[in-house]
């Protein structure tokens, strides 16, 4: 029987493509009337890129994305703390890609439409509930814009890939309430600007209270000689600040946060210039949810942000959704579209992502910037005077272990989904 997927984001579309790859019919239901390439930049880590390559998407990804070569941390004064190679330069067999989130979703949508057929990707279908039947599940939908019924569909299992505001999770955990805000606000945008450092570097500067992240998401300069630079400005707000509901599409007011970064004009990067010259920026509070004790209820399970929304630290949000999709597909290949497959998937992915959610709350590898701020708030000359190499390497190694992307061993592992006979 058909697998029903609630949500047409990166996780849901990757799952649809993966199920198609193993010959299992599926159907994707998306609440919005039209899937459009929205958002800003994201990174996809090598272990997740590998799975997209297994789906035959290497060439289109490589054409649209930047092969990230380096991750570098800096103090609020623009002084280097620590850097490490990424992707192919780090010894992986697969690159790390920096890409516009909308472009990634669009290429997945185009591939899914071509392979599954447009009839199996339904928009204006918002899930309102489901019931288990004798041999599967029946899901009910409405058109949220009109409030009219959009039909009911029978399937073998229902997969909730419907994001941090998951309708499925809300029904499974009705007392959970809104996502948890940690007091930080993010402002995000894309600015046409000159390249910096290697031209393929992702940088993080600042500390726990005030931070700036940026990286290129276009591989070739435009006619103006400039590149698309994705950036994120972050500030930990005082307890009295009245936060506004998180929304990727909320327009940011540059004058509300630019003053905090006016002095961050480094000799290698003009931070206030990136902010000031951005044509359209977005604002939303940094939120996640507490890990839950169970994802799978009968023939229904959660994946991606519906299962484990986490802070965007370590470039792991989209990557973990992709790994969810591939692991779930592997278990469906082994057990069929059954409750047993959902239980096996959860047994592997829930503990792993729970650890990652909690580690991201402790700032993951970005702890190095806060340590520098605490020990040398007025700047420093030599990094080893402030942080030992052993401290730096220990923080990085622990995060890679929890996140599951050590070079050692990963290159030797088979892909998550291995088709029968391969």
Protein Blocks (a to p, Z undefined) as FASTA:
>chain_A
ZZddedjbfklmmmmmmmmmnopacddddfbfbdcdedddddddfklmmmmmmnopmmmm
mmmmccdfbdcdddfkopafbdcdehjlnopabdcddddfklmmmmmmmmmmmmnopklm
cghiacfbdcddfklccdddddfknopaebjcddfbdcdfebjklfklmmmmmmnopadd
ehiacdddddddddehjlpaccdeddfkbccddddfbfbdcfkopacddddddddddfkl
ccddddfkbccdfklmmmmmmmmccfkbcfklmmmmpmbdcddddddddddfbfbghjac
cehjllmgccdehhlmmmmmmmmmmmmmmmmmmnopafklmmmmmmmmmmmmmmmmmmmm
nopmmlmmmmmmmmmmnopfblmlmpcfklmmmmmmmmmmmnopafbhjlmpccfbaceh
ZZ
